[in-house]
Amino acid sequence: MKFKTPQVIVAIAIRTSFYHCNEPPDQPVKAECAFGYIPCADDSTVCCPDTVGHVFEWEVFRFGEPGGATNSWNDVTIDDHGAVWAVGKIFTDSINLEMAVYAGSEWELRDVQVPFQDHFTSPALFTINIVNDSTIWLQSDLPIKGNGVDWKLMDYRDSGLPDIIVGNACIYCVNPGSCIYAGYMGRILKIDNDQYEFLDSPIGMTITTLSVSNGKYFAAAWNNSGDYMGQSALIYSLNGEDWLIHKQSSTFYPGVNSSDPGLIPSTIAFDDTCYHATSYGIYRFEPISGYDEQWFNQWESKISGGTVYEMSGNTKNDFILYNGDKTIIHYDGYNWWNYRIEEIEGGFFFSSLCFKDDMAVISGTSTSTGEAVIVIGRR
């Protein structure tokens, strides 16, 4: 199925140099470098050419009929070949579609048919994790495993586990057969070669992001309704099985540091360290040493409105934040740069962000037209 020719937008980055006022005490202040240059290393006072860069060329793609049923791409990812994958629900006159793949020329839309009891069903999909060329894990109300064409419902209830759902879960897979699903009401499901186990969770709020570095797991959770409305937490595990609370946005959970860090909606992990956004800026947490300090405040990192909905990137010196209101923020190891995607007409409900190598992908829904939207940025 073909769609209208995408709009192409060239974003011009303007960089302003500044000193990092809040580096950890074991690192010297970095050099202040001219435009086009950054410090040669984390602790360098020498400037080198900036090969990372903030400049992206953007394409906006829209799916579904304007004014009809609300379409959505709930999650996006980029595979090792540079192809973009999206999952959600797109409504058409003849068939509903749950998956799209873009390898650089045109979108291929797919109907995901999953065997269930004595028939096939096409469930709305919330999450995708591509392990390799032949193994893809999806999340609807229940986990789904397949190869991009054929799918199997991984119904853990058949193994005697409680009839509860993980819901709109985050997925991390150690290998094609071993994954962690973390989602609704803090539920954490371990899948290991068709064996299922619900792990003890220290929280009862919905897990929104899950990031892993060298076997260390970090998850952010928050609720905007129900018994835990307005609360959020950062939890972690050193082995993927035993989970602890590191911090929370209220004193509801006893025995944890009572200082309120503000909303904790997202995390990203590099080199055994969790970088997490709060209402007051970007913090970094090292679970082995216990080090947890503010890395950048909200003004230095150009965070507006106090919320970072998702973080994705290549290294701690090359990642992107989605700040809401169609705005992304990129960090190149020295400067923060923000860009508002004005080409998305009307309102925009954000769903997902993925940044890999030199490509950034954002998905969501136009609240003005009901179309699903994907924005691809190439550096």
PyMOL commands that set and color helices and strands:
alter all, ss='L'
color gray80, all
select helices_A, chain A and resi 156-159+184-186+226-228
alter helices_A, ss='H'
color red, helices_A
select strands_A, chain A and resi 7-10+37-39+47-49+57-63+72-78+84-91+96-102+107-110+114-116+119-121+127-132+135-139+143-146+151-153+170-175+178-182+188-192+195-199+207-213+216-222+232-237+243-248+266-270+273-278+281-286+291-297+310-315+318-324+327-331+336-340+348-356+359-366+372-378
alter strands_A, ss='S'
color yellow, strands_A
deselect
rebuild
show_as cartoon
